[in-house]
Each structure stands twice: as C-alpha cells, then as structure tokens.
Amino acid sequence: MAKSYWLINSNSSEVKRFIKNDKSIEGVFEYMFIDSGKIFSLLGKEPPLMTTTISVEIELAREIYERLISQGWRRTNLFD
C-alpha cells in the first residue's frame, strides 16, 4: 500500500489523509485520494471517523495540501 500523508487542523478536530492511488499509471494518469475525517476521542486513542474520499490529480492534491498547511493545518503521523 502507498505511503499516506496526514494533516490535522489547528483545533485537532479534523484530519485529511493524502494517499496515492495504487492504480495510477506513473507519469500518465497520477491521482491521489484525499480522505477527510473527524476526531471524536483523545488524539491517538481511536482512529478518526473518515467521512469522505475524493480522487484528484497529483498536482491538485499538492495544491490542496500546501493550501491547508498555509491555513494552519499541521503534519501528523498519529494515525499511520
């Protein structure tokens, strides 16, 4: 399975997971899944409840990731 990259919002209530679509064709059709979820327990005690998944081209996923970082989201590895 592809490596996932997690972001968490500033008040630790939401997460985003970025993961490459394994069925992407390298250099031709490269897509990422972006999963969104909510945190209902203490961080790390239970996994977040994932609510939505979208599939976007790699370049758009990078833009979304960078935009979230600029809005105060932080990288985390609590859910790997």
PDB file of N, CA, C and O in Angstrom, chain B, residues numbered from 101:
ATOM      1  N   MET B 101       0.848  -1.186   0.000  1.00  0.00           N
ATOM      2  CA  MET B 101       0.000   0.000   0.000  1.00  0.00           C
ATOM      3  C   MET B 101       0.890   1.245   0.000  1.00  0.00           C
ATOM      4  O   MET B 101       1.969   1.257   0.592  1.00  0.00           O
ATOM      5  N   ALA B 102       0.418   2.273  -0.666  1.00  0.00           N
ATOM      6  CA  ALA B 102       1.170   3.520  -0.779  1.00  0.00           C
ATOM      7  C   ALA B 102       1.263   4.223   0.568  1.00  0.00           C
ATOM      8  O   ALA B 102       0.397   4.072   1.430  1.00  0.00           O
ATOM      9  N   LYS B 103       2.337   4.996   0.730  1.00  0.00           N
ATOM     10  CA  LYS B 103       2.523   5.776   1.953  1.00  0.00           C
ATOM     11  C   LYS B 103       1.451   6.854   2.033  1.00  0.00           C
ATOM     12  O   LYS B 103       1.088   7.459   1.024  1.00  0.00           O
ATOM     13  N   SER B 104       0.952   7.086   3.231  1.00  0.00           N
ATOM     14  CA  SER B 104      -0.063   8.123   3.415  1.00  0.00           C
ATOM     15  C   SER B 104       0.547   9.316   4.147  1.00  0.00           C
ATOM     16  O   SER B 104       1.492   9.179   4.923  1.00  0.00           O
ATOM     17  N   TYR B 105      -0.016  10.474   3.879  1.00  0.00           N
ATOM     18  CA  TYR B 105       0.418  11.730   4.492  1.00  0.00           C
ATOM     19  C   TYR B 105      -0.797  12.342   5.170  1.00  0.00           C
ATOM     20  O   TYR B 105      -1.823  12.574   4.531  1.00  0.00           O
ATOM     21  N   TRP B 106      -0.677  12.601   6.457  1.00  0.00           N
ATOM     22  CA  TRP B 106      -1.802  13.089   7.265  1.00  0.00           C
ATOM     23  C   TRP B 106      -1.607  14.552   7.641  1.00  0.00           C
ATOM     24  O   TRP B 106      -0.492  14.993   7.919  1.00  0.00           O
ATOM     25  N   LEU B 107      -2.705  15.291   7.644  1.00  0.00           N
ATOM     26  CA  LEU B 107      -2.751  16.655   8.174  1.00  0.00           C
ATOM     27  C   LEU B 107      -3.853  16.708   9.218  1.00  0.00           C
ATOM     28  O   LEU B 107      -4.863  16.013   9.112  1.00  0.00           O
ATOM     29  N   ILE B 108      -3.643  17.545  10.228  1.00  0.00           N
ATOM     30  CA  ILE B 108      -4.643  17.747  11.280  1.00  0.00           C
ATOM     31  C   ILE B 108      -4.873  19.247  11.434  1.00  0.00           C
ATOM     32  O   ILE B 108      -3.931  20.034  11.349  1.00  0.00           O
ATOM     33  N   ASN B 109      -6.125  19.641  11.660  1.00  0.00           N
ATOM     34  CA  ASN B 109      -6.406  21.076  11.757  1.00  0.00           C
ATOM     35  C   ASN B 109      -5.947  21.629  13.108  1.00  0.00           C
ATOM     36  O   ASN B 109      -5.566  20.874  14.002  1.00  0.00           O
ATOM     37  N   SER B 110      -5.989  22.942  13.240  1.00  0.00           N
ATOM     38  CA  SER B 110      -5.408  23.608  14.410  1.00  0.00           C
ATOM     39  C   SER B 110      -6.108  23.282  15.724  1.00  0.00           C
ATOM     40  O   SER B 110      -5.482  23.361  16.780  1.00  0.00           O
ATOM     41  N   ASN B 111      -7.390  22.919  15.689  1.00  0.00           N
ATOM     42  CA  ASN B 111      -8.064  22.586  16.950  1.00  0.00           C
ATOM     43  C   ASN B 111      -8.224  21.073  17.135  1.00  0.00           C
ATOM     44  O   ASN B 111      -8.991  20.618  17.984  1.00  0.00           O
ATOM     45  N   SER B 112      -7.485  20.302  16.325  1.00  0.00           N
ATOM     46  CA  SER B 112      -7.420  18.834  16.445  1.00  0.00           C
ATOM     47  C   SER B 112      -8.783  18.150  16.366  1.00  0.00           C
ATOM     48  O   SER B 112      -9.036  17.175  17.074  1.00  0.00           O
ATOM     49  N   SER B 113      -9.652  18.659  15.510  1.00  0.00           N
ATOM     50  CA  SER B 113     -10.978  18.050  15.361  1.00  0.00           C
ATOM     51  C   SER B 113     -11.179  17.379  14.001  1.00  0.00           C
ATOM     52  O   SER B 113     -12.104  16.586  13.825  1.00  0.00           O
ATOM     53  N   GLU B 114     -10.309  17.701  13.041  1.00  0.00           N
ATOM     54  CA  GLU B 114     -10.452  17.134  11.699  1.00  0.00           C
ATOM     55  C   GLU B 114      -9.094  16.703  11.168  1.00  0.00           C
ATOM     56  O   GLU B 114      -8.059  17.257  11.537  1.00  0.00           O
ATOM     57  N   VAL B 115      -9.119  15.696  10.290  1.00  0.00           N
ATOM     58  CA  VAL B 115      -7.895  15.237   9.638  1.00  0.00           C
ATOM     59  C   VAL B 115      -8.137  15.086   8.139  1.00  0.00           C
ATOM     60  O   VAL B 115      -9.271  14.947   7.680  1.00  0.00           O
ATOM     61  N   LYS B 116      -7.049  15.118   7.402  1.00  0.00           N
ATOM     62  CA  LYS B 116      -7.050  14.816   5.971  1.00  0.00           C
ATOM     63  C   LYS B 116      -5.922  13.813   5.748  1.00  0.00           C
ATOM     64  O   LYS B 116      -4.823  13.967   6.281  1.00  0.00           O
ATOM     65  N   ARG B 117      -6.212  12.775   4.944  1.00  0.00           N
ATOM     66  CA  ARG B 117      -5.190  11.793   4.578  1.00  0.00           C
ATOM     67  C   ARG B 117      -5.008  11.845   3.067  1.00  0.00           C
ATOM     68  O   ARG B 117      -5.973  11.752   2.308  1.00  0.00           O
ATOM     69  N   PHE B 118      -3.761  11.994   2.644  1.00  0.00           N
ATOM     70  CA  PHE B 118      -3.404  12.013   1.232  1.00  0.00           C
ATOM     71  C   PHE B 118      -2.671  10.711   0.938  1.00  0.00           C
ATOM     72  O   PHE B 118      -1.679  10.382   1.588  1.00  0.00           O
ATOM     73  N   ILE B 119      -3.171   9.975  -0.049  1.00  0.00           N
ATOM     74  CA  ILE B 119      -2.559   8.694  -0.390  1.00  0.00           C
ATOM     75  C   ILE B 119      -2.651   8.485  -1.900  1.00  0.00           C
ATOM     76  O   ILE B 119      -3.699   8.706  -2.507  1.00  0.00           O
ATOM     77  N   LYS B 120      -1.535   8.057  -2.497  1.00  0.00           N
ATOM     78  CA  LYS B 120      -1.518   7.877  -3.946  1.00  0.00           C
ATOM     79  C   LYS B 120      -2.389   6.689  -4.335  1.00  0.00           C
ATOM     80  O   LYS B 120      -2.369   5.643  -3.687  1.00  0.00           O
ATOM     81  N   ASN B 121      -3.143   6.872  -5.394  1.00  0.00           N
ATOM     82  CA  ASN B 121      -3.966   5.805  -5.943  1.00  0.00           C
ATOM     83  C   ASN B 121      -3.034   4.758  -6.555  1.00  0.00           C
ATOM     84  O   ASN B 121      -2.321   5.053  -7.514  1.00  0.00           O
ATOM     85  N   ASP B 122      -3.033   3.547  -6.014  1.00  0.00           N
ATOM     86  CA  ASP B 122      -2.157   2.478  -6.493  1.00  0.00           C
ATOM     87  C   ASP B 122      -2.407   2.118  -7.953  1.00  0.00           C
ATOM     88  O   ASP B 122      -1.540   1.532  -8.602  1.00  0.00           O
ATOM     89  N   LYS B 123      -3.563   2.457  -8.468  1.00  0.00           N
ATOM     90  CA  LYS B 123      -3.896   2.114  -9.845  1.00  0.00           C
ATOM     91  C   LYS B 123      -3.480   3.206 -10.838  1.00  0.00           C
ATOM     92  O   LYS B 123      -3.747   3.105 -12.035  1.00  0.00           O
ATOM     93  N   SER B 124      -2.816   4.261 -10.317  1.00  0.00           N
ATOM     94  CA  SER B 124      -2.321   5.323 -11.186  1.00  0.00           C
ATOM     95  C   SER B 124      -1.238   4.772 -12.114  1.00  0.00           C
ATOM     96  O   SER B 124      -0.487   3.872 -11.739  1.00  0.00           O
ATOM     97  N   ILE B 125      -1.168   5.314 -13.309  1.00  0.00           N
ATOM     98  CA  ILE B 125      -0.119   4.948 -14.251  1.00  0.00           C
ATOM     99  C   ILE B 125       0.963   6.020 -14.147  1.00  0.00           C
ATOM    100  O   ILE B 125       0.751   7.173 -14.524  1.00  0.00           O
ATOM    101  N   GLU B 126       2.115   5.624 -13.634  1.00  0.00           N
ATOM    102  CA  GLU B 126       3.231   6.548 -13.378  1.00  0.00           C
ATOM    103  C   GLU B 126       3.503   7.434 -14.594  1.00  0.00           C
ATOM    104  O   GLU B 126       3.735   6.936 -15.696  1.00  0.00           O
ATOM    105  N   GLY B 127       3.472   8.749 -14.382  1.00  0.00           N
ATOM    106  CA  GLY B 127       3.783   9.698 -15.431  1.00  0.00           C
ATOM    107  C   GLY B 127       2.656   9.968 -16.427  1.00  0.00           C
ATOM    108  O   GLY B 127       2.786  10.857 -17.268  1.00  0.00           O
ATOM    109  N   VAL B 128       1.564   9.227 -16.349  1.00  0.00           N
ATOM    110  CA  VAL B 128       0.463   9.424 -17.297  1.00  0.00           C
ATOM    111  C   VAL B 128      -0.779   9.904 -16.561  1.00  0.00           C
ATOM    112  O   VAL B 128      -1.180  11.061 -16.687  1.00  0.00           O
ATOM    113  N   PHE B 129      -1.382   9.006 -15.791  1.00  0.00           N
ATOM    114  CA  PHE B 129      -2.568   9.344 -15.005  1.00  0.00           C
ATOM    115  C   PHE B 129      -2.239   9.116 -13.545  1.00  0.00           C
ATOM    116  O   PHE B 129      -2.396   8.006 -13.038  1.00  0.00           O
ATOM    117  N   GLU B 130      -1.786  10.152 -12.866  1.00  0.00           N
ATOM    118  CA  GLU B 130      -1.431  10.016 -11.457  1.00  0.00           C
ATOM    119  C   GLU B 130      -2.472  10.742 -10.612  1.00  0.00           C
ATOM    120  O   GLU B 130      -2.717  11.937 -10.776  1.00  0.00           O
ATOM    121  N   TYR B 131      -3.071   9.985  -9.712  1.00  0.00           N
ATOM    122  CA  TYR B 131      -4.133  10.518  -8.866  1.00  0.00           C
ATOM    123  C   TYR B 131      -3.834  10.234  -7.399  1.00  0.00           C
ATOM    124  O   TYR B 131      -3.142   9.275  -7.058  1.00  0.00           O
ATOM    125  N   MET B 132      -4.370  11.088  -6.549  1.00  0.00           N
ATOM    126  CA  MET B 132      -4.287  10.910  -5.102  1.00  0.00           C
ATOM    127  C   MET B 132      -5.708  10.830  -4.571  1.00  0.00           C
ATOM    128  O   MET B 132      -6.623  11.475  -5.082  1.00  0.00           O
ATOM    129  N   PHE B 133      -5.866  10.023  -3.535  1.00  0.00           N
ATOM    130  CA  PHE B 133      -7.095  10.048  -2.761  1.00  0.00           C
ATOM    131  C   PHE B 133      -6.885  11.027  -1.619  1.00  0.00           C
ATOM    132  O   PHE B 133      -5.828  11.037  -0.987  1.00  0.00           O
ATOM    133  N   ILE B 134      -7.885  11.845  -1.357  1.00  0.00           N
ATOM    134  CA  ILE B 134      -7.874  12.713  -0.181  1.00  0.00           C
ATOM    135  C   ILE B 134      -9.076  12.313   0.659  1.00  0.00           C
ATOM    136  O   ILE B 134     -10.226  12.523   0.274  1.00  0.00           O
ATOM    137  N   ASP B 135      -8.783  11.731   1.815  1.00  0.00           N
ATOM    138  CA  ASP B 135      -9.824  11.318   2.754  1.00  0.00           C
ATOM    139  C   ASP B 135      -9.968  12.396   3.816  1.00  0.00           C
ATOM    140  O   ASP B 135      -8.974  12.956   4.278  1.00  0.00           O
ATOM    141  N   SER B 136     -11.186  12.682   4.198  1.00  0.00           N
ATOM    142  CA  SER B 136     -11.454  13.637   5.278  1.00  0.00           C
ATOM    143  C   SER B 136     -12.106  12.895   6.429  1.00  0.00           C
ATOM    144  O   SER B 136     -12.910  11.986   6.218  1.00  0.00           O
ATOM    145  N   GLY B 137     -11.757  13.288   7.652  1.00  0.00           N
ATOM    146  CA  GLY B 137     -12.332  12.624   8.806  1.00  0.00           C
ATOM    147  C   GLY B 137     -12.449  13.544  10.000  1.00  0.00           C
ATOM    148  O   GLY B 137     -11.890  14.640  10.026  1.00  0.00           O
ATOM    149  N   LYS B 138     -13.189  13.070  10.991  1.00  0.00           N
ATOM    150  CA  LYS B 138     -13.407  13.815  12.235  1.00  0.00           C
ATOM    151  C   LYS B 138     -12.828  13.021  13.401  1.00  0.00           C
ATOM    152  O   LYS B 138     -12.867  11.791  13.418  1.00  0.00           O
ATOM    153  N   ILE B 139     -12.294  13.748  14.368  1.00  0.00           N
ATOM    154  CA  ILE B 139     -11.738  13.136  15.573  1.00  0.00           C
ATOM    155  C   ILE B 139     -12.755  13.312  16.690  1.00  0.00           C
ATOM    156  O   ILE B 139     -13.180  14.428  16.991  1.00  0.00           O
ATOM    157  N   PHE B 140     -13.138  12.198  17.301  1.00  0.00           N
ATOM    158  CA  PHE B 140     -14.143  12.238  18.363  1.00  0.00           C
ATOM    159  C   PHE B 140     -13.586  11.836  19.722  1.00  0.00           C
ATOM    160  O   PHE B 140     -14.290  11.942  20.727  1.00  0.00           O
ATOM    161  N   SER B 141     -12.331  11.374  19.777  1.00  0.00           N
ATOM    162  CA  SER B 141     -11.749  10.946  21.051  1.00  0.00           C
ATOM    163  C   SER B 141     -10.420  11.656  21.254  1.00  0.00           C
ATOM    164  O   SER B 141     -10.010  12.472  20.429  1.00  0.00           O
ATOM    165  N   LEU B 142      -9.759  11.345  22.342  1.00  0.00           N
ATOM    166  CA  LEU B 142      -8.435  11.893  22.573  1.00  0.00           C
ATOM    167  C   LEU B 142      -7.514  11.471  21.443  1.00  0.00           C
ATOM    168  O   LEU B 142      -7.613  10.352  20.937  1.00  0.00           O
ATOM    169  N   LEU B 143      -6.624  12.359  21.050  1.00  0.00           N
ATOM    170  CA  LEU B 143      -5.733  12.071  19.935  1.00  0.00           C
ATOM    171  C   LEU B 143      -4.982  10.764  20.141  1.00  0.00           C
ATOM    172  O   LEU B 143      -4.382  10.540  21.192  1.00  0.00           O
ATOM    173  N   GLY B 144      -5.020   9.918  19.145  1.00  0.00           N
ATOM    174  CA  GLY B 144      -4.291   8.677  19.183  1.00  0.00           C
ATOM    175  C   GLY B 144      -4.988   7.532  19.882  1.00  0.00           C
ATOM    176  O   GLY B 144      -4.559   6.387  19.747  1.00  0.00           O
ATOM    177  N   LYS B 145      -6.061   7.802  20.634  1.00  0.00           N
ATOM    178  CA  LYS B 145      -6.780   6.740  21.344  1.00  0.00           C
ATOM    179  C   LYS B 145      -7.611   5.891  20.385  1.00  0.00           C
ATOM    180  O   LYS B 145      -7.610   4.664  20.482  1.00  0.00           O
ATOM    181  N   GLU B 146      -8.306   6.528  19.476  1.00  0.00           N
ATOM    182  CA  GLU B 146      -9.120   5.832  18.477  1.00  0.00           C
ATOM    183  C   GLU B 146      -8.863   6.486  17.121  1.00  0.00           C
ATOM    184  O   GLU B 146      -8.557   7.676  17.051  1.00  0.00           O
ATOM    185  N   PRO B 147      -8.988   5.716  16.057  1.00  0.00           N
ATOM    186  CA  PRO B 147      -8.798   6.330  14.738  1.00  0.00           C
ATOM    187  C   PRO B 147      -9.918   7.313  14.436  1.00  0.00           C
ATOM    188  O   PRO B 147     -11.017   7.188  14.977  1.00  0.00           O
ATOM    189  N   PRO B 148      -9.648   8.292  13.575  1.00  0.00           N
ATOM    190  CA  PRO B 148     -10.703   9.239  13.209  1.00  0.00           C
ATOM    191  C   PRO B 148     -11.787   8.547  12.403  1.00  0.00           C
ATOM    192  O   PRO B 148     -11.547   7.518  11.772  1.00  0.00           O
ATOM    193  N   LEU B 149     -12.965   9.113  12.430  1.00  0.00           N
ATOM    194  CA  LEU B 149     -14.072   8.624  11.617  1.00  0.00           C
ATOM    195  C   LEU B 149     -13.945   9.287  10.245  1.00  0.00           C
ATOM    196  O   LEU B 149     -14.150  10.493  10.103  1.00  0.00           O
ATOM    197  N   MET B 150     -13.603   8.481   9.240  1.00  0.00           N
ATOM    198  CA  MET B 150     -13.423   9.019   7.895  1.00  0.00           C
ATOM    199  C   MET B 150     -14.797   9.193   7.253  1.00  0.00           C
ATOM    200  O   MET B 150     -15.611   8.270   7.241  1.00  0.00           O
ATOM    201  N   THR B 151     -15.042  10.382   6.724  1.00  0.00           N
ATOM    202  CA  THR B 151     -16.374  10.714   6.239  1.00  0.00           C
ATOM    203  C   THR B 151     -16.470  10.848   4.722  1.00  0.00           C
ATOM    204  O   THR B 151     -17.506  10.522   4.143  1.00  0.00           O
ATOM    205  N   THR B 152     -15.407  11.322   4.069  1.00  0.00           N
ATOM    206  CA  THR B 152     -15.459  11.486   2.615  1.00  0.00           C
ATOM    207  C   THR B 152     -14.111  11.133   1.985  1.00  0.00           C
ATOM    208  O   THR B 152     -13.064  11.203   2.629  1.00  0.00           O
ATOM    209  N   THR B 153     -14.171  10.759   0.728  1.00  0.00           N
ATOM    210  CA  THR B 153     -12.970  10.499  -0.070  1.00  0.00           C
ATOM    211  C   THR B 153     -13.178  11.104  -1.441  1.00  0.00           C
ATOM    212  O   THR B 153     -14.229  10.933  -2.060  1.00  0.00           O
ATOM    213  N   ILE B 154     -12.157  11.818  -1.912  1.00  0.00           N
ATOM    214  CA  ILE B 154     -12.186  12.313  -3.284  1.00  0.00           C
ATOM    215  C   ILE B 154     -10.907  11.852  -3.977  1.00  0.00           C
ATOM    216  O   ILE B 154      -9.906  11.565  -3.320  1.00  0.00           O
ATOM    217  N   SER B 155     -10.945  11.784  -5.294  1.00  0.00           N
ATOM    218  CA  SER B 155      -9.778  11.435  -6.088  1.00  0.00           C
ATOM    219  C   SER B 155      -9.464  12.624  -6.984  1.00  0.00           C
ATOM    220  O   SER B 155     -10.317  13.092  -7.738  1.00  0.00           O
ATOM    221  N   VAL B 156      -8.227  13.104  -6.891  1.00  0.00           N
ATOM    222  CA  VAL B 156      -7.825  14.273  -7.685  1.00  0.00           C
ATOM    223  C   VAL B 156      -6.460  14.006  -8.314  1.00  0.00           C
ATOM    224  O   VAL B 156      -5.708  13.145  -7.857  1.00  0.00           O
ATOM    225  N   GLU B 157      -6.154  14.759  -9.368  1.00  0.00           N
ATOM    226  CA  GLU B 157      -4.838  14.645  -9.981  1.00  0.00           C
ATOM    227  C   GLU B 157      -3.771  15.066  -8.985  1.00  0.00           C
ATOM    228  O   GLU B 157      -4.016  15.886  -8.101  1.00  0.00           O
ATOM    229  N   ILE B 158      -2.586  14.493  -9.141  1.00  0.00           N
ATOM    230  CA  ILE B 158      -1.494  14.727  -8.189  1.00  0.00           C
ATOM    231  C   ILE B 158      -1.198  16.213  -7.995  1.00  0.00           C
ATOM    232  O   ILE B 158      -1.010  16.657  -6.862  1.00  0.00           O
ATOM    233  N   GLU B 159      -1.154  16.976  -9.065  1.00  0.00           N
ATOM    234  CA  GLU B 159      -0.840  18.409  -8.941  1.00  0.00           C
ATOM    235  C   GLU B 159      -1.880  19.138  -8.100  1.00  0.00           C
ATOM    236  O   GLU B 159      -1.526  19.982  -7.277  1.00  0.00           O
ATOM    237  N   LEU B 160      -3.156  18.824  -8.294  1.00  0.00           N
ATOM    238  CA  LEU B 160      -4.206  19.457  -7.488  1.00  0.00           C
ATOM    239  C   LEU B 160      -4.085  19.024  -6.032  1.00  0.00           C
ATOM    240  O   LEU B 160      -4.292  19.839  -5.133  1.00  0.00           O
ATOM    241  N   ALA B 161      -3.756  17.773  -5.783  1.00  0.00           N
ATOM    242  CA  ALA B 161      -3.570  17.299  -4.410  1.00  0.00           C
ATOM    243  C   ALA B 161      -2.444  18.074  -3.726  1.00  0.00           C
ATOM    244  O   ALA B 161      -2.561  18.433  -2.554  1.00  0.00           O
ATOM    245  N   ARG B 162      -1.372  18.329  -4.443  1.00  0.00           N
ATOM    246  CA  ARG B 162      -0.250  19.118  -3.880  1.00  0.00           C
ATOM    247  C   ARG B 162      -0.707  20.528  -3.534  1.00  0.00           C
ATOM    248  O   ARG B 162      -0.353  21.062  -2.482  1.00  0.00           O
ATOM    249  N   GLU B 163      -1.496  21.131  -4.424  1.00  0.00           N
ATOM    250  CA  GLU B 163      -2.005  22.482  -4.159  1.00  0.00           C
ATOM    251  C   GLU B 163      -2.899  22.495  -2.925  1.00  0.00           C
ATOM    252  O   GLU B 163      -2.785  23.390  -2.088  1.00  0.00           O
ATOM    253  N   ILE B 164      -3.775  21.522  -2.805  1.00  0.00           N
ATOM    254  CA  ILE B 164      -4.670  21.435  -1.650  1.00  0.00           C
ATOM    255  C   ILE B 164      -3.860  21.251  -0.373  1.00  0.00           C
ATOM    256  O   ILE B 164      -4.132  21.907   0.633  1.00  0.00           O
ATOM    257  N   TYR B 165      -2.871  20.367  -0.402  1.00  0.00           N
ATOM    258  CA  TYR B 165      -2.008  20.100   0.755  1.00  0.00           C
ATOM    259  C   TYR B 165      -1.308  21.391   1.205  1.00  0.00           C
ATOM    260  O   TYR B 165      -1.337  21.739   2.385  1.00  0.00           O
ATOM    261  N   GLU B 166      -0.687  22.088   0.265  1.00  0.00           N
ATOM    262  CA  GLU B 166       0.024  23.330   0.591  1.00  0.00           C
ATOM    263  C   GLU B 166      -0.929  24.408   1.100  1.00  0.00           C
ATOM    264  O   GLU B 166      -0.584  25.161   2.010  1.00  0.00           O
ATOM    265  N   ARG B 167      -2.127  24.487   0.517  1.00  0.00           N
ATOM    266  CA  ARG B 167      -3.113  25.470   0.969  1.00  0.00           C
ATOM    267  C   ARG B 167      -3.526  25.187   2.414  1.00  0.00           C
ATOM    268  O   ARG B 167      -3.631  26.109   3.223  1.00  0.00           O
ATOM    269  N   LEU B 168      -3.757  23.920   2.738  1.00  0.00           N
ATOM    270  CA  LEU B 168      -4.118  23.556   4.113  1.00  0.00           C
ATOM    271  C   LEU B 168      -2.994  23.897   5.087  1.00  0.00           C
ATOM    272  O   LEU B 168      -3.258  24.414   6.173  1.00  0.00           O
ATOM    273  N   ILE B 169      -1.746  23.616   4.715  1.00  0.00           N
ATOM    274  CA  ILE B 169      -0.596  23.970   5.564  1.00  0.00           C
ATOM    275  C   ILE B 169      -0.578  25.482   5.808  1.00  0.00           C
ATOM    276  O   ILE B 169      -0.343  25.930   6.930  1.00  0.00           O
ATOM    277  N   SER B 170      -0.825  26.258   4.764  1.00  0.00           N
ATOM    278  CA  SER B 170      -0.804  27.723   4.917  1.00  0.00           C
ATOM    279  C   SER B 170      -1.965  28.225   5.780  1.00  0.00           C
ATOM    280  O   SER B 170      -1.908  29.336   6.307  1.00  0.00           O
ATOM    281  N   GLN B 171      -3.022  27.408   5.928  1.00  0.00           N
ATOM    282  CA  GLN B 171      -4.168  27.780   6.753  1.00  0.00           C
ATOM    283  C   GLN B 171      -4.040  27.282   8.191  1.00  0.00           C
ATOM    284  O   GLN B 171      -4.976  27.416   8.979  1.00  0.00           O
ATOM    285  N   GLY B 172      -2.884  26.708   8.536  1.00  0.00           N
ATOM    286  CA  GLY B 172      -2.666  26.300   9.918  1.00  0.00           C
ATOM    287  C   GLY B 172      -2.775  24.809  10.185  1.00  0.00           C
ATOM    288  O   GLY B 172      -2.568  24.381  11.320  1.00  0.00           O
ATOM    289  N   TRP B 173      -3.091  24.004   9.181  1.00  0.00           N
ATOM    290  CA  TRP B 173      -3.089  22.556   9.371  1.00  0.00           C
ATOM    291  C   TRP B 173      -1.643  22.118   9.579  1.00  0.00           C
ATOM    292  O   TRP B 173      -0.720  22.752   9.066  1.00  0.00           O
ATOM    293  N   ARG B 174      -1.443  21.022  10.340  1.00  0.00           N
ATOM    294  CA  ARG B 174      -0.098  20.529  10.632  1.00  0.00           C
ATOM    295  C   ARG B 174       0.044  19.079  10.193  1.00  0.00           C
ATOM    296  O   ARG B 174      -0.928  18.326  10.144  1.00  0.00           O
ATOM    297  N   ARG B 175       1.269  18.711   9.879  1.00  0.00           N
ATOM    298  CA  ARG B 175       1.551  17.314   9.562  1.00  0.00           C
ATOM    299  C   ARG B 175       1.469  16.492  10.839  1.00  0.00           C
ATOM    300  O   ARG B 175       1.833  16.968  11.914  1.00  0.00           O
ATOM    301  N   THR B 176       0.994  15.261  10.721  1.00  0.00           N
ATOM    302  CA  THR B 176       0.945  14.354  11.871  1.00  0.00           C
ATOM    303  C   THR B 176       1.163  12.931  11.390  1.00  0.00           C
ATOM    304  O   THR B 176       0.899  12.614  10.230  1.00  0.00           O
ATOM    305  N   ASN B 177       1.643  12.077  12.276  1.00  0.00           N
ATOM    306  CA  ASN B 177       1.773  10.655  11.949  1.00  0.00           C
ATOM    307  C   ASN B 177       1.073   9.816  13.018  1.00  0.00           C
ATOM    308  O   ASN B 177       1.372   8.632  13.172  1.00  0.00           O
ATOM    309  N   LEU B 178       0.152  10.420  13.750  1.00  0.00           N
ATOM    310  CA  LEU B 178      -0.570   9.719  14.817  1.00  0.00           C
ATOM    311  C   LEU B 178      -1.420   8.563  14.303  1.00  0.00           C
ATOM    312  O   LEU B 178      -1.733   7.643  15.059  1.00  0.00           O
ATOM    313  N   PHE B 179      -1.795   8.597  13.038  1.00  0.00           N
ATOM    314  CA  PHE B 179      -2.759   7.619  12.540  1.00  0.00           C
ATOM    315  C   PHE B 179      -2.153   6.632  11.554  1.00  0.00           C
ATOM    316  O   PHE B 179      -2.888   5.868  10.928  1.00  0.00           O
ATOM    317  N   ASP B 180      -0.854   6.626  11.401  1.00  0.00           N
ATOM    318  CA  ASP B 180      -0.190   5.668  10.491  1.00  0.00           C
ATOM    319  C   ASP B 180      -0.234   4.278  11.063  1.00  0.00           C
ATOM    320  O   ASP B 180       0.270   3.341  10.445  1.00  0.00           O
TER     321      ASP B 180
END
